[in-house]
Amino acid sequence: MAKWIPGAAVFGLLCLMIIPAPGIWGVLIGAACVLAIVGSLCMLALDRVASAILVWRARMRARRPSPSPSRSRSRSRVVHAGARMTRKV
């Protein structure tokens, strides 16, 4: 739906140029079309900025060093033995 709103607003402005509406109605229709175009441009810019931020965050998470698997395997879990049992390492 958001993709056709700017196109419809531009079409509305072109129609106002060709067939002008009388008085306040022309001003209101033109203002609504301009607001629709400006609003859709702001939403497009916000979407691009948000996407860029998400990509940047994903790159930073991928770049962050994760704990190496050999290090986590070298630490064995301590198992407490019960009565008369040996401890497994």
Contacts in CASP RR format, 6 or more apart in sequence:
PFRMAT RR
TARGET T0000
AUTHOR 0000-0000-0000
METHOD contacts of the structure
MODEL  1
MAKWIPGAAVFGLLCLMIIPAPGIWGVLIGAACVLAIVGSLCMLALDRVA
SAILVWRARMRARRPSPSPSRSRSRSRVVHAGARMTRKV
2 40 0 8 1.000
2 43 0 8 1.000
5 36 0 8 1.000
5 40 0 8 1.000
6 36 0 8 1.000
6 37 0 8 1.000
6 40 0 8 1.000
6 41 0 8 1.000
8 36 0 8 1.000
9 32 0 8 1.000
9 33 0 8 1.000
9 34 0 8 1.000
9 36 0 8 1.000
9 37 0 8 1.000
9 40 0 8 1.000
10 33 0 8 1.000
10 37 0 8 1.000
12 29 0 8 1.000
12 30 0 8 1.000
12 33 0 8 1.000
13 30 0 8 1.000
13 33 0 8 1.000
13 34 0 8 1.000
13 37 0 8 1.000
16 26 0 8 1.000
16 29 0 8 1.000
16 30 0 8 1.000
16 33 0 8 1.000
20 26 0 8 1.000
21 29 0 8 1.000
76 89 0 8 1.000
79 87 0 8 1.000
79 88 0 8 1.000
79 89 0 8 1.000
80 87 0 8 1.000
81 87 0 8 1.000
81 88 0 8 1.000
END
